[in-house]
Amino acid sequence: MKHDILQKLAEEMYKYSAYPQDEHFTEVAKALVSKHPCLAEPGSSTGCHGWKNSLKFKMGNLRSKLRRCGMADVSVNSNKRTRQNPDGEPPSKNLKKPRRSESNFLPNFPQGQDASALENSRQLLENEMKKRTPNAALVSQLMNQTFSLRRKEIVEEQPPVKRMLERWPALFRKQQSSQEWQVNRHSPRLLEIFKSKKGIVGRTLAEILAQVEMKDSDAVRDITQIPVGILTVVPEDSQQPDPNALHLELSSIGIILEGSIVMDNIESHAQTIYLTFGLIYNLHLNYPKRLKNTFDFIQSVMLNLGV
């Protein structure tokens, strides 16, 4: 009976994450003995310590089985050090796993499709984006069709943003970026938050992301060292009494990633923020080190997503 219980729990946990954290195992074990007191362990301070450890082992066994079946989200880490592979990386080093509760982190290729077929579709998509007016319906169809190839490339190869701009230009369009972001159901909430507290949030936004400002007639400042930033273009006659405040009269707003302007002509700062979160997810990027706690706060408190 214990084997069946652990197997079912591991399968349910896998639906949320292939790599649960220690606190997740603790919560599941506590919930188990709370709902079924007869399973509590005599003499244990928590009544579930043994269940927690057994569940960790069962989860590891489940990942091994899924890896042998070719599941991409676990086979991506198959080069880790084991008895059969003593020269591999340590098990916990550079582990490729969801960072922000992504529900479709690294899916397998669609049935009947392989890397070659999907690459052909990607090239069609790239050619379509070179047109003056791309077919929006075709772009959306090809983006959905090549999602698994794109995620495989992003997660396994971790290419620079400039390369992604060249290979996947549609990913940096506002509509596609929002669609790609699997948690974009939270974007209306994020927009509401930033619009409802203009004064406080307006001052805070200037600190959240490096804001590069310029006048219409000025040359663009050096942005190559900015990992994540918001570029605001303000009119020549704009008045800005507080240097830390956010410009409200703008000519244009853009997003900077890894020193490149990847998106521009955005309507508002609120929209810019949630598009930035979408791009960080889409490209599997780390938060800037100096602002990691701020981004984590927005993610876990404002968006209620796992960190």
N, C-alpha and C positions, 0 to 999 in steps of 0.2 A: 504493500500500500504506500509506503514512504517513497518508493521509486516513482510511482505514478503521480503522487502529489508534486514531487520535485520537478518531474518532467513537464507537467501541466503549467506549473508556475514559471519555469524557464521559458517555455514557449510563449506565454503571455508577456513576459518581460521583453522578449526578443522583438515583439511587435512595436515596442517603444524605443528600444535601444539594444544593439548587439553587444554593447560594452557598458552595462550599468555601473554606476559608482557605488562605493561602499555604503553610503547612506540609503541608496535605493534598495539594496539587499536588506538592510536593517528594517526599512519601512515595510517591505513585503513580508518578512519573517514575523514582525510584530502584528501585522494585520492578520496573518494566518492563525496565530495562537489566540488572538483576540476574538476572532470569529468562531474558532473551534478550540475552546479551552482544554479539551481532552488531549490536545496535541502539545500542550505546554510541557517543558522539560523540568522534571523535579530537580531541585537543588541549584538550578540556574537563576542568576539574579534577574535576568530578563525573561526567562522562560523560552527563549527562542535562539540562543547563541548557536546551538548545534544546527538548527534549521538554516540559519544564515550561512554558516560555513559550508554545509552540504549544498545549499543553493548555488553558492559560488562555483563549486566543483561541477555541479550539473550544468551551469551556464557555460563553463569552459568546454565540457563534453559536447554540448549542443553546437557550439561554434565550430568545433572540430568536424562534426558530422556535416554541418552546412558547408564548411570549407571543401570537404571532399565532394560535395554535390555541386560545387562551382558557384555558390552564392557570392556575388561580387563584393558585398559590404564586409565580408569576413575574409575572403580569399585575398583581398588586397594586402592583408597583413601576414600572408603565408610565409614570408621570408624571415620571420622572426626565429630566434635561436631556440632550437629544440634538440632532443637526443639524435634525431635523424638529420638535423641541420645545425651542427655545433658552431659553424662560422657565421651564422646569421646575426642580425641585430638583437640586442636585449629585448625581451618581450614588451617592456613598457616604453621603449624609446621610439619616438616618431610614429606613434600609433595613429593610424588614419581612421578617425571615427567622427560622428557628428559633434559639432561644437555648440549648436544653438537649437537643439530639439528638431533638427530637420527630419521630416517624415519620409523623405525619399532621397536619402543621402547618396547612395551609390547603387542604383538599380541594375539588374542584368539587361542585356540587349533584348529587344522585343523578339518574340518567337519568330523564327524564320529569317531573322536579320543577323548580319555579322558586321565586323568593323569595316570591311571593304564597302559593303552596300550603304552603310550609314555615312561613310566618308564621301561617297558619291552624292548623297543627299545634302551633306554639308557644303559641298562645292556648288551645288545648285542654289543653295541658300545664299552663299557668298556672292555669286553672280547676280542673283536677284537684287541684293542690297546695293549693287553698283548702279542700278537704274535710278533715274531721277525721281521716279515715283514707284517704289516697289509695291507689289501686290500684297496688301496687308494680310489677306486670307491665306495666301500661299506661304508667306513668311511665318505666320502663326502655325500652319500645318507642319512645315519643315522643322521649325523649332521644337515642336512637340515630338516629332518623329526622331530627332537627333538628341533628345535630352540625355539618354543613357550614355551616348558617346561623349557628349560634352562633360558630363559629370565624371566619367572615367578619366578624361584628359585633365580636368581640373584637379581632381583628388590625387591621382597617381603621379602626374608629371609636375604639378604645381607651377604652371607656366607663368611668366611675367604678364602683367596687365597689357602691355603693348602687344604682345603676341596674341592675346585673346581679342584685342581690338581688331587685329588683322584677320584672324580666322573666324571670329564670331561677332561681326559688327552689329547684328540684330540684337544681341544680348544687351547692348548699351542704348537701346531705344526705351523710352519711358514705359510704354505699354508692355513690351516684352520683359523688361526687368521686373515689373510688378507681377506678371504672370509666372515668371520663373521662381519668384520667391514663394516657396510653399507656405510660408506663414503670413502671406500678405493679407489674410483676414484681420490682422492686427493693425494694418495701416490706417483705417479710419479712426481707430482709437488713438493712434499716435498723432494724427492730424488734429484731432479734437483737443488733445493735451496741449500741443504747442500753440493752438489758436486761442485757447481759453485763458492763458496766462501770459499775455504779451509782454508786460513789463519785466517780470522776473525771468521768464524763459528767454526773452529777447536778450537780456544781458548774459544769461548763462550760455546761450548758443554760441556766443562769440568765443567762449572758452572751450566748448565741447569739441569743435572742429577748427583747425587752423584756418582763419578767414583771411584770404589774400585779397586786398582791395586795390583798385586802381581807378583813375579817372579815365573817361572815354578817350582823351587825347594822349594818355600815357602809354608807354611801352609796357608790355606784360612783365611783371617781376619774375625773378627766377623761382620756379616752382618745382624744380627737379628733385628737391630734397623733402618734399611734403608727401608723407605716406597716405594720408587721408585729409582732404580739405574741402572747403566751400569757397568758390571764387565768386565774388560779387563785383559786378561792374556798375558803377554809380555815375550819374550824370555829372558833367563838368561843374554845374552850379549847385550841386547838392551840399546842404549844410549838415554837418555832423558834430554837434556840440560835445558829445561824450565819445572818446576814442574806443571805449570798450563796448559801446552799444551797437546793436545790429542795425544796419542801414535798412530803412523802410522804403525809400524811393530808389528803385533800382532800374537799370537798363537790362540787366540779365543776371542770372545765377547759374553757376556750373558746379560740377563735382570733379575733384582731383583725386586720382588714385595712383600711387607710385610715381608721382611726378608728371602725370599726363592728365590733360583734361579729357575725361571720358564721356561727359554728358553736359549739355548746356541748354540755354533757353528754357529753364525751369521756372514755373510760375511763382512759387513762394518758397520761403525757407522751410516751412513745415513739410511741404512735398519733397524738398531736397533732402531733409533728414531721413524720411522713410525710404526714399530711393537709395540713399547711401547705405542704409541697413540692408536693403535688398541686394545691392551690388556686392557688399561684403559677404553676404551669404552665397550669392551666385558664384563668386570667384573663390570661395573658401579662404578668405583672407583673415589674418589676425587683426585684432584691434590694435591701434597704436599704443605702444608701451606706456607713454606718459598719460594717456587718457583711457587706459583699459578699465579702471574702476568706474569711470563715468559711463562708458559704453555698457559695462556689465549692469550698472544700476538701471539704465534705460531698458535693457533687455529683460532683466529679471523682475523689476518692480513695475515699470510702465507697461511692458508687453507681456509680463508673466510667462516668460520662456526660460527653460532650464539653462544654466550657465555651465 
